[in-house]
Amino acid sequence: MEQLSVLATRKRSSVARLTKSSKILKVIIHAIQEKKGENIIAMDLRKIPEAVADFFIICQGSSSPQVKAISDSIEMEVKKECEEMPYRQEGRSALQWVLIDYVNVVVHVMQPETRKFYKLEEMWSDAEVTEHKG
């Protein structure tokens, strides 16, 4: 009987994780839109075994100040609405590509040239993609 209780606990935690990720996704998309981020996509990576997260959100800003504004907005809104701080972040010094890692959700805020060069959408082409208006 103990094994069944473990399974029940696992199921609830994955549902809780999905609900939490959904809320963070919505807050991140809204924060990007507030700062006029462009070409916003959400990639569902849950069916890809080698994926490092459940979701990627990719967007772009047209300049370093806009990339900074979008990144700051994401962190501020997620902290306020979800009480979450990023596990890790990178790229704040150059502002060509800022990565904000919320473990299950990873955000990529890029300048257009950087996005074209790295082609993350092509690397993870097996993912289900949802486009969001900027």
C-alpha positions as CSV (number, residue, x, y, z in Angstrom):
1,M,0.0,0.0,0.0
2,E,2.9,2.4,0.7
3,Q,3.8,2.3,-3.0
4,L,0.4,3.6,-4.0
5,S,0.7,6.6,-1.7
6,V,4.0,7.4,-3.2
7,L,2.4,7.4,-6.7
8,A,-0.4,9.6,-5.5
9,T,2.1,12.1,-4.1
10,R,4.1,12.1,-7.4
11,K,1.0,12.8,-9.4
12,R,0.0,15.8,-7.3
13,S,3.5,17.3,-7.4
14,S,3.7,17.1,-11.2
15,V,0.2,18.7,-11.4
16,A,1.3,21.4,-9.0
17,R,4.5,21.9,-11.0
18,L,2.5,22.3,-14.2
19,T,0.1,24.8,-12.6
20,K,3.0,26.8,-11.2
21,S,4.7,26.7,-14.6
22,S,1.5,27.9,-16.4
23,K,1.2,30.8,-14.0
24,I,4.9,31.8,-14.5
25,L,4.5,31.4,-18.3
26,K,1.5,33.8,-18.3
27,V,3.3,36.4,-16.1
28,I,6.5,36.2,-18.3
29,I,4.6,36.7,-21.5
30,H,2.7,39.7,-20.0
31,A,5.9,41.2,-18.7
32,I,7.5,40.9,-22.2
33,Q,4.4,42.5,-23.9
34,E,4.4,45.4,-21.4
35,K,7.9,46.3,-22.6
36,K,7.1,45.9,-26.3
37,G,9.1,42.7,-26.8
38,E,8.8,41.2,-30.3
39,N,8.4,37.8,-31.9
40,I,7.4,36.1,-28.6
41,I,7.2,32.4,-28.7
42,A,6.7,29.7,-26.0
43,M,8.1,26.3,-26.7
44,D,6.7,23.2,-24.9
45,L,9.7,20.9,-24.5
46,R,8.1,18.3,-22.2
47,K,7.9,15.6,-24.8
48,I,11.6,16.0,-25.7
49,P,13.7,13.7,-23.4
50,E,16.9,15.6,-23.7
51,A,15.3,19.0,-22.9
52,V,16.8,21.0,-20.0
53,A,13.5,22.6,-19.1
54,D,9.7,22.1,-19.6
55,F,9.3,25.4,-21.5
56,F,11.4,28.0,-23.3
57,I,10.2,31.4,-23.9
58,I,12.0,33.3,-26.6
59,C,11.6,37.0,-27.5
60,Q,13.6,39.9,-28.8
61,G,14.3,43.5,-28.1
62,S,15.6,45.8,-30.7
63,S,18.4,47.3,-28.5
64,S,20.4,46.7,-25.4
65,P,18.3,49.1,-23.3
66,Q,15.1,47.3,-24.5
67,V,16.6,43.8,-23.7
68,K,17.5,45.1,-20.2
69,A,14.0,46.6,-19.7
70,I,12.3,43.3,-20.8
71,S,14.6,41.3,-18.5
72,D,14.0,43.6,-15.6
73,S,10.3,43.5,-16.2
74,I,10.2,39.7,-16.3
75,E,12.1,39.3,-13.0
76,M,10.1,42.0,-11.2
77,E,6.7,40.6,-12.3
78,V,7.5,37.0,-11.6
79,K,8.8,38.0,-8.2
80,K,5.6,40.0,-7.5
81,E,3.0,37.6,-9.0
82,C,4.6,34.2,-8.4
83,E,7.0,34.9,-5.5
84,E,9.8,33.3,-7.5
85,M,13.4,34.4,-8.0
86,P,15.5,33.1,-11.0
87,Y,17.6,30.1,-10.2
88,R,20.2,31.6,-12.5
89,Q,20.6,34.4,-15.1
90,E,23.3,35.2,-17.6
91,G,24.1,37.8,-20.2
92,R,23.3,41.0,-18.2
93,S,26.6,42.6,-19.0
94,A,26.5,42.4,-22.8
95,L,22.7,42.5,-23.2
96,Q,22.8,40.6,-26.5
97,W,21.2,37.5,-25.0
98,V,19.9,37.5,-21.5
99,L,18.9,34.1,-20.2
100,I,16.7,33.9,-17.1
101,D,16.3,30.4,-15.6
102,Y,13.3,29.5,-13.5
103,V,14.3,25.8,-13.6
104,N,11.1,24.5,-15.5
105,V,10.8,27.7,-17.5
106,V,13.8,29.3,-19.2
107,V,13.5,32.7,-20.8
108,H,15.7,33.9,-23.7
109,V,15.6,37.7,-24.4
110,M,17.7,38.3,-27.5
111,Q,18.6,41.0,-29.9
112,P,17.6,40.2,-33.5
113,E,21.1,39.4,-34.8
114,T,21.8,37.1,-31.9
115,R,18.5,35.3,-32.3
116,K,19.2,34.8,-36.1
117,F,22.7,33.5,-35.4
118,Y,21.8,30.9,-32.6
119,K,18.5,29.7,-34.1
120,L,17.1,28.2,-30.9
121,E,13.8,27.5,-32.6
122,E,15.5,25.3,-35.1
123,M,17.6,23.5,-32.5
124,W,14.4,22.6,-30.6
125,S,12.2,22.1,-33.7
126,D,10.5,19.1,-32.2
127,A,8.8,21.3,-29.6
128,E,5.3,22.5,-29.8
129,V,5.4,26.3,-30.5
130,T,2.9,28.9,-29.5
131,E,3.3,32.4,-30.8
132,H,2.2,35.4,-28.7
133,K,1.6,39.0,-29.9
134,G,4.1,41.6,-28.9
